[in-house]
Amino acid sequence: MDGARADDLALLDRFAGLLADRGLATPAIFLVQSLAPLGFLGSQLVHALSPILGMVATPDEIERLARLMEGRETPALFTDRLIHEEEARGR
């Protein structure tokens, strides 16, 4: 994500932390990596999961995450953040 904005990176960190806290970092990594080549489908998955994500995030954050996942570099960046969060928690 060239020139990624600090607030976008903070949002990715927030979601990575939420997933890692719940022990879902590894499944999320597999899912993000498998959808990365399909780009647009990754963002559509975020929209499909919005009822569940709505329990921990605002509609604006979910929309921003979906928009970010359309970016070419975002899946790899998000995966790196998920791995970092998982390692930080010792899982």
Residue, then its C-alpha position, 0 to 999 in steps of 0.5 A: m500500500d504505497g503511501a498508506r495513510a496512518d489512519d488506514l494502517a491503524l484500522l488494519d492494526r485494530f482488526a488484526g488485534l481483534l482477530a488475534d484476541r479471539g484466536l482467529a488470526t490463523p484462519a484469517i491469514f488463510l482466508v485473506q491469502s486465498l482471496a488476495p488474487l481475487g481482489f474485489l472478492g475480498s472486499q465483498l467478503v468484508h461486506a458479507l461479514s458486516p453483521i458479524l463485524g458490526m459487533v466490534a466495529t462501526p459501519d464506517e470502519i467496516e466500509r473503510l476496511a472493505r475499501l482498503m481490501e480492494g487495494r492490491e497491496t492491502p491483503a499482504l499488509f493485513t496478513d503481515r499485521l495479523i502474523h505480528e499480532e499473533e506472534a505478539r500474543g505467543r500463539 
